[in-house]
């Protein structure tokens, strides 16, 4: 019998394949020592109470202490989070993360008076304070805090809200533990008859199988386990949404969506424009699905048919070091320093490379002001998507590197809205580089298919998710019960809209809304779609431009949160308050579908001419 390919425990992962967290702390003991020091600092918060408006010196003392405490906490929290992400079943690191969160909550409770006390300072008095030279480095930070004046409660009320911190995250923690630790999906045989342990990571690999039977089996088996827990998952998702609605109401926002967009100073019109423009261009997506169906020789098309490259004979096995090399060459337009720093980080200690039992699924970039911009991957060398994922996370990490290098702590931490521009920008350059190296119609079709699928996954799919978040939160705000059936009913309507009339929707897809981790950070996913739209525009601007365009983009990466995100993007060369960037990205998508259709027609003619090298067997129907 074929040997079953299993996922190794963390203890079997080579040190060279792990990130090195020593820039944060030399080990757990060093973390414990710093944690206790941090814990002892908490009582100092009470020493500033009632004094913030008395003088610039008093306000400065509070701000400096608060930022130093926050900076130390960021470092502690990052270490605990990364260690817990290595293996969600490791109770020691789960407890470490829980202890950190508990202490952070205590500090938030004791310091919860700061914002309401600042809000209570009369405008004239605050302007006098802000005119002091010593407060100049914090002026923008204070002005942003003042924006929340009508959304800030009394000190007692703020303290009560701060005390709810850990409790309000319960739904997310329950979902995370169930999804990453407790769900076991069994074994699926791949096209070679080898048993593969089904997991979040291997699910993607199996959906890329050339065997339709393997894809369908993985799909149905994977979702059967969500079906078994659908009531629990509906309860956790409902709990997360109710928390969002409650917090928005308490803070006097008109909706949870408005509350979520307020910190970035993004009007809801940006969100609505995205959905509207994508809806206008859905016929291009329907056409792509038909192109894919015909090219794969299928009578009908299901979601499990949409991940395999259409030109599946183009096998691209890319090991981790080769992936670094490809990414470096593709990012050459960003200059030698960018490529040098990234190459050193990826070959050195930034990245935790491969899947192990209990490891967080997916991929992310996470760092702190005083540490490296670490990357978690579950890299599979047979999946080209994972090369793009590494490039994507590298974009985040280099954004962190440049912002940390050029901004003080209070302005280095850029928002997610602009973060998704830096990451998808890198993917655009990688796609363009690989296309420039393509030597045959097959290679070009393969890569264009990949680019289409990236846009489909990042703009179209994330917009569908964003619309689902909008609908479900509005239902909660209207006191409509969010049950298992209601969640699935609303999600099914969106599936019909986004996949079109000629796509076969399997019943299992009703459950997809219960497995998306980002739904526990509501109104986040739309930023993927706006980010990629901006990235398409900016990457073309850099490639077509000169030193000025490159400098404006690198300045964008170096700016952290020194301006609001829409202003940062305008400085870089794109205005996301207008619908044009999304419309241009969708028009680009349509042109790529046309090009793919033409290439596949040419290849079909070649196949008919009898050239065996170009023949591709029909998929198994």
N, C-alpha and C positions, 0 to 999 in steps of 0.2 A: 504494500500500500504506500501511496505517496505520503511523505512526511508532512504533518500539519505545520504551517508557518505561523508561529505564535509571536506574541508581542513580549519583548524582554522586560523583566523588572528593572527598576531604576538602578539597582546595585550592579547590574551587568552592563550598563552604558559606559563606554570608554571616557575617561576624563577629557580627552581631546575633542570629543563630540558634545561636551557640556559647556555651558557658559561658566565663566569664572567670576564669582561675585566678590572677590577679595577687594576690589576697589570700593565696595560698600563696607564690608566688614571681613576680617580675616577668618571668621567662623562664628558659630553660634554663641560662644562665650563672649566674644567681643560685642556681638549684638546685645546680649543680656546686660552687659556692663553699660552700654550706651542707653539701653532701654530704661534702666533704673535711674540713670542720670536725667533722662528726659522726664520720667515720671515725677522726680523730685522738683522739677521746674514748675509744675502745674499750679501750686499755691500762689506763685508770683502774679498770676492773672488778677487776683483780688486786690493787689496793691495799686492798681491804676484806676479802679472804679471811682467814679465821681470826679475825676480830675482831667478828663480828656480835653475839655474846652477851656481849662484854666490858663494854659500858655502853650506856645509852640514846643517848648522843651518837654512838657508833660506828655503832649500828644506824640512827640518823636520817640520818647522812651517806650511808650506802649507799642508803637508800631514796630520799633526795632526788636523788642522782645517777642512780639507776636510772630514776626517773620522768622526770627532765629529759631523759635519753637517749631514753627511750621516746617522750616527747612530740615531740621533734625528729624521731625516726624516723617517727612517725605522719604528720607533715607532709610529710616527704620521700617516704614511701611513697604517700601519697594523690596527690601531684602525679604521680609516676611512673605509678601505676595509671591515673589519669584520662587522662593523655596516651596511654598504650598502648591504652586503651579506645576512643579516637577513631578509631584505624585499626590493626587487629591486624597489618596487613601492613607497617607502618612499622618497619623493623628498628632504627632509632635509639632509639625509645621502648621497644621490646621489650628492647633491650640495657640501657637505663636501668633498667627494672624488674628485669631479671636482676641487674644490679650491686647494686641496693638489697637484693634478697633475699639475695645472697651475703654482703654486709656484715652484714646483720641476723643471718645464720646465724653468722658469726664472733663477733659480740657475744654471741649466745645461748650459744655454746660457752664463751666466756671467763667469762660470768656464770652458767653452769649450776650453779655451786657454791652459789649464794645460797639456793635453796629447800632443798636437803638440809642445809645448815648451819643454817638456821632450824629445820628439823624436829628437828635433833639437840640443840637447846637444851632442857634439862629443863623440864617444865611449870611448876614453882615459879619457876625463874629467868625464864621467859618472862612469867609473870604480873607479876613485879617490874618487868621492862622495860616492860610495857604500862601500868603504873600511872604512868609518867613523863608529865608534862603535855606535853612536847615531842612525844611519840609519839601523842597523842590523835587527831590528824587521820588517822592511819594504822592505828588500832586495828582497825577493821572489816576492812581489807585484810589485815592480818596474821592475824586470826582465820580469815578465809577460806582463806588459804594453809595454815594449820595443819590444815584439814580434809583436806588431801591427804597427811597424814603417812604413812599406810599405803600410799599410792600413789606415794611418792617413793623413788627409788633412791639408791645411793651417789653421791658426787660424780663418780667416774670413769664410772659407768654413765650418769648424767645427761649428762655431756659427750658420750659416744658417741651418745646419742639426739639431742642437739642438733645433732651433726654430720650427722645423717641428714636434717635439715630440708628442704633443697632436693631431695634425691633422693626423699624420700617424696611429694613433690608432682608427680612426673613424670607419673603417669597423668592427673592433672587438666590439666597443661599440654599433653600430647599431645592429649587430647580437645578442649581449647579451641582449639588451633591448627587441628586438623582441622575442627572444627565451624564455627568463625567465619572461617577464612581459606581453607582448601583446598577445601572442598566448593563446587561450582558446580552449580546446579540447572537451568540452562537458561532457556528462554523459554516462557511460557504465554500464550495469547490469552485476554483477558477477554471479558465478554459483549458488548462493543462491537467485538470483533475486533482490539483493540489488543494488540500484544505487550507483555507485562510480564515483566521479569526476575524470576524466582522466587528468593526469598531467605527468610530467617527472618521478616523484617518483612512482605514482600508475601504470604507464605503465609497469614498471618492475614487479610489483605484479600481474597484470592482465595477463602478459605473462607466469606466473607460474601457472595459473589456470588449473585445470584438465579438464575443458570444452574447447574443440577445438573451439566451436562457440564463446566463450568469448574471447579467444586468437585472433582469426581471426578478430572479431569485433573491439577489441582494436587496433590491428595492422593497419587495413584499416582506421579506424577513425582518429588515431593519424597521419598517413602520409597524409591524405586528407588535413590537415591544412598546411603541408609543401608544398603540391602541389599548394595550393592557393597562396603561397608566393614564388614560385620557382624562379621567375625572380628577385625579391629583394634579395633572398638568393644567387643566382648565382652572382649577382653584388657585394655583400659584400665579398664573398669568392674570387672573381676575384680581388677586391680591395686589399685584404690582400696579395694575391700572388704577385700582381704588386708592392706593397710596398717592399716585400722581395727582389724581383729581382732588383728593383731600388737601394735599400740600398747596396746590394752586388756589383753592378756595380760601384756605386759611390766610394766604398772603395776598388776597385781593386781586388775583388775576382773573380775567374773564374766562380763561380756559387753561387746561393743562398744556396745550400746545403753545399758547402765548407765553406761559411761564417758562417753558423749556427754551424758547427762542429768545427770551428777553436778555439773558446774560450776554449773548453774542450781538445784541442790538440788530437782530435780523427780523424784518417784518414778515408776518404770515403770508404776505403776497408772494414772497420768494418760494415758499413751500407750495402754495397753490399754483403758481406759474409752472413749477416743475411737473406737477401731476397733469395739468392741462396740456402742456406741450407734448409730454410723453403720450398721452391719449391720442393726440392728433397724428402721431407717427406710428401708432400700433400696426397699421397695415403693412409697414416694412417688416415688422417682426413676424406677422402671419406669413408673409411671403418667404421669409427665411426658413421658417419651419417647413414649408412646402418644398423649398430647394433641398433642404436636408433630407426630407422623407424620400424624394425622388432619387437623390444621389445614393442613399443607403439601400435602395431597392425594397422599400417597405410599402405595404398596402396602407398602413396607418402609422401614426407616430405618437409615442407616449413620452412622458418626461424622462424615463430612464434611457431613452434613445438620444437625449440632447447633450450628453456629456462627451461621448466618444467622438474623437475627431473624424470628420467625414472621410478624409484621406487617411484611413487608419494604417495603411501600409507604410506611412512615414513614421517609423519608430525613432524616437529621440530619447535615448537613455542618457541622462545627464547627471553625473555624480556631483557631490556638493562643491568640490573644488572647481570643476568645470563650470558650474553655475556661477560661481564668483567671477570667473574669467569672462564669461559672456556678459554678465551685468556690468562689469568694469568697462568693457569695450563699448557697450551701448550708452554708457553715461559719460563718455569722453567729451561730448559737447559742453558738459558742466565744468570742465577744467581739471587740471592735474591735481590740485589740492583735494577736491571733492573725491576723485577716484582713489587717490592715495590713502586718505583717511579711512574710507569705506573698506577698501581692500584689506588694510591692516586690521580693522575691527572684525571683519567677517572671518578672516583666516586666524585671528587671534582668539579673543575671549568673549566676544559679544553674543555669540549665537549658541543656543541649545538646539541641536540639529534634528534629532530623530525621535520617533514615537517610543514611549515606554509605557508600561502598565500604569494607569492612574493619572497620566500626564494630561494637562489641560488640552482640550481639542483645539484644532484650528491653528492660528498663528497670531502673534501680536508683537508690538514693540513697546518696551516699558523701561524707562530709566528715571534717574533723578538728577538734580542739579550737580550733585557731588559724586555721581557714579557714571558708568558707561550707559549708552542707550541700548540696552539688551534686547535680543530678539528671540522669541520662542517659535520654533518650527516643528512640524511633524513631517519632515522632508521625505518624499518618495522619489527616487531617481527616475522612475519610469513615467512620471506624470509631469509634463511640461508646465502645467498650471503652477506647480510648486516652485519652478524657477521664477515665474512671474510673481508669485507670492513673496518669495525672498526679496525680489527687487522692490516690491510694494513696501514691505516692512523696513527695508533699507532706506527707503524714502523718508519714512517716519523717523528713523534713527538719525539720519543726517540732518533732518529738520531740528531734532533735539540738540544735536552736536553744534550746529551753527547758532541756534538761539541761545544755548547755554554759554557759548563762547563770546557772544556779542551783547547779551542783555544781563542786567542785574537780576537777582533771584525773583523779585516781585513782577518782572515783565518777561521772563524767559518762557513760561509755560503757555505755549500757543493753544488755541482752541481746536476742537475736533473739526470745526467747519473748514479751517485752512489746512489741518493735518491731512485730510483726504485729498487735497490738491497735490501736496508734496509726494504722496505715495503713488497715486495714479499717474502723475507726471512721469515717474520712473518707468512705469509699465508701458507708457506710450513710447518712450525712447527705446526700450527693449524691443518692443514690437517692430518699430521702424528699422532698428538695426538688423534684426533677423530677416526682415523682408528684403533689405538691401543685399543680404548675403545669399538669398535664395537663387538656386541655379536652374531650377526646372519649374514647369507649371505645377507639378505636384507639390513641390515645396511651398510655392507661393500660395496655392490654394489652401494648403494645410495651415499656413500662418495667418492668412486672411480669415479663415474659419475661426482660428484662435482669437483674433482681434474682435470679430463679431461676437463671439461667445463672451468675451470679457465685457464688452459694452452691454450686452444683454444681461449679464450677471450683475454689473455694477450700476448701470443707469436704470434699465427697465425693471429688473427684479427688485432692486432696492426701492424703486418708486412704488411698486406694488406693495412692498412691506410698509412703506411710509403711509400709503393710503389706508392700509389695514389699521395702523396705529391711530390715524386720524379718526376713522370710523368707530373703532372700539372705544376710544376715549370720549368721543361725542355721545355714544350710547350710554356710557357710565354717567356722564354729566347730565343726561336726560333721565337718569334713574331707571334705565332699562337693564334688566338682569342679564349678566354675561355668563351664560351657561355653556356646557359642552356643545349643545346643539346650536346655540346662537353664534358662538365663535366659528364653528364649522360652516354654518350657513353663510355668514358674511365673507369668510375666506373663499368659499366655493364661488360666490358671485365674482370676486376679483380674479380668481383663476380663469373663469370663463371669459372675462374681459381681456385679460392679458395674454391668454394663449390662443384665443380665436375660435371660430366655429368648426374648423377642420382638424382640431387637435383632440386626441382621446385623453380625457382626464380620468385617471384611476381614482377610485374611492379613497385609497390610502392618502392621497394628497390633501384631503380634508384635515389630516392630522399634522400637516407641515407647520401650521401656525403654532403648534405646541412645542416645537423643537428649536426655535430661533432664539439664541441667547440674547441678541440685541434688543428683543422686545422688552427685556427687563431694564433697559436704559432707553426709555421711550423718546421718540423724536430725535434719534441719533442717525438712523439709517439713511434719511434723506440727504445727509451730508456726503455719503458715498456718491450719490447721483450728481449732486451739484459739484462735488469735488472733481469727479472725472470730467464733467462738462467743462469746468474751468481748466483742468489739466490738458485736455485736448487743444484748447485755444492757446494756452501758454506754451506748451511744448512746440507747437507749430511756430509760435512767435520767436522762440529762442532759436530753433533750427533755421528759420528763414532770416533772422536778424543778425546783428553783430554784437560787439562788446556791450553796447548800451542795453540791449534786451537781456543779455546774460547777466549783466550787473543788476538789473532791476529784479530778476528772478532770485539771484543769490541774496539780495537785500531783503526780499520777501522771506526767504528761509531764515535770515538772521534777525528778523524783527520780533519774534516771539509773539507777545500780545501787546506790543507797544502801541497798537492801534486796534480798532474794532476790525473784525475779519473782512467785512465788505470793503472797508477803506484800504486794507492791506492788498486785497486783490485788485482794486482799482489802480493802486500804485504800480502793481505788477503788470497791468495791462488788460484786465477783463472786468466787466461790470455785471455782477450776478444779480443785481436788482432788475435787470432787463431780461426778457425771455430769450433773447438772441443767442447767448452761449449754449443753452440747452437745445434750442432749435438747430444750431449749427452742428452740435454733436450728433443729434439724431439724423440730420441730413448726411453727415459723414457715414453713419451706420447704414443708411439706405444705399449710398454709393458702394460701400463694401459688399453689401448683399448682391448688387448688380454685378460687381466684378467677380465675385465668387461664382455666380450663376454662369457667367461667360466662360470662366476658366474650366468649370466642370463640364460644360458643353464641349469645349475643345478636347478635354481629356476623354470624353465619351467617344468622340469621333476617332481619336487615336486608338482607343480600345477596339473599335470596329474595324480599324485598318489591320488589326492582327498583331500589334506589337505586344507580346506577352508581358513585357516589363511594366506596362501601364495598366494591366488588368487588375481589377479588384473584385473578389467574389462578393456576391450579394450577402447582406447580413442575414442571419438566421431568423426567419419569420415564424 
